[in-house]
Amino acid sequence: MAISKKQGIAIGVGVVAVAAVVGGIIAAVTANGAATAAEPTPSATSANVATADIQWVHLDEPVQKAVDALESSGFSPVTPGKLTVAVAAYQPPLAYIPEGETLPAGSEPNIGSLIAEALGLEYNPVVVAWADWPLGIQSGKYDLITSNVTVTEERKELYDFASYRVDLLGFYVKSDSKITKIEDAEDISGLKIIVGSGTNQEKVLLTWNQKLTDEGKAPAELQYYDDNAAATLAIQSGRADATFGPNASGAWAAKETGDTRLVGTVSGGWPLTANIAAATAKGNGLIEPVQIALDALIQGGQYDEVLKIWGLEKERVDTSEINPPGLPKS
């Protein structure tokens, strides 16, 4: 395994609990399914990771088709010869700052570095606050962002997107639980499920509960925890049956500790599909070369290597799409 246990066990109850329980740290979604710009919450323990244990996937040489597309696009990087990529670093497996370092690691930085390599440019990551990337991309301060950005119809008015993951929510249970599948309303009947308040995953469960109630069946009991350690203990002690939150962080906790396992996923934009994509300023010519680069990475296997390292295989896409359908406006 490329990522050592030190990357996850060092976090103790911190990231494990946050990843498996607190569902609103990566993206919030309004009641009608439109994504909002919720700022991720950093965890003080999430950076407690040994740099030597982190594996990066690299390209041996640029992708000529992407290089040619970049040269003919008319796009000029903000810093010549470099691809300046904004990264909101807050928590593994997506992006975080390893202990003793200033540059981000995780699935999103590695996707950004591979895009740069495919384009024949030097990777220049810049750590930004989540709230700061939109203006930075629009103003040309950053060329690109790879930081778990969801495609929305509202954002498409200002940015171009090249998709590279499907945003998923995941149901995780204790590793020795008898529960084998949670995929729809029937599967949650009578269960005790930990979920983040005000999140899209809570909306899913409330909708499913209404369906169960209408059919005369027992709804799930939703549990909310402000204390992460207490939530983790609830799962391990059997006081709760499952957690429901962002699959990326749940997958990381399961991969690193072995204490939980995935039993079902739901689209992050439920009932619609939510795409995660690299974003650049609208109409600046960069997105076509980026999409070509991403498709080459998918076909070449480097993309799958990154997903495997960070436990995100379930979020794989077969091809990158330019400006795919986004979640609707509020």
Sequence and secondary structure as in RCSB ss.txt:
>XXXX:A:sequence
MAISKKQGIAIGVGVVAVAAVVGGIIAAVTANGAATAAEPTPSATSANVATADIQWVHLDEPVQKAVDALESSGF
SPVTPGKLTVAVAAYQPPLAYIPEGETLPAGSEPNIGSLIAEALGLEYNPVVVAWADWPLGIQSGKYDLITSNVT
VTEERKELYDFASYRVDLLGFYVKSDSKITKIEDAEDISGLKIIVGSGTNQEKVLLTWNQKLTDEGKAPAELQYY
DDNAAATLAIQSGRADATFGPNASGAWAAKETGDTRLVGTVSGGWPLTANIAAATAKGNGLIEPVQIALDALIQG
GQYDEVLKIWGLEKERVDTSEINPPGLPKS
>XXXX:A:secstr
  S THHHHTTTHHHHHHHHH TTSS EE TTS EE       TTTT   GGG      SS  HHHHHHHHHH  
  SSTTEEEEEE   BTTTBB  TT SS BSHHHHHHHHHHHHTT EEEEEE  GGGHHHHHHHTS SEE SS B
 BTTGGGTEEEEEEEE EEEEEEETT S     SHHHHTT EEEE TTSHHHHHHHHHHHHHHHTT    EEE  
S HHHHHHHHHHTSS EEEEEHHHHHHHHHHHSSEEEEEEEETBTTB  EEEEEEETTSS HHHHHHHHHHHHHH
THHHHHHHHTT GGG  SS  BS   B   
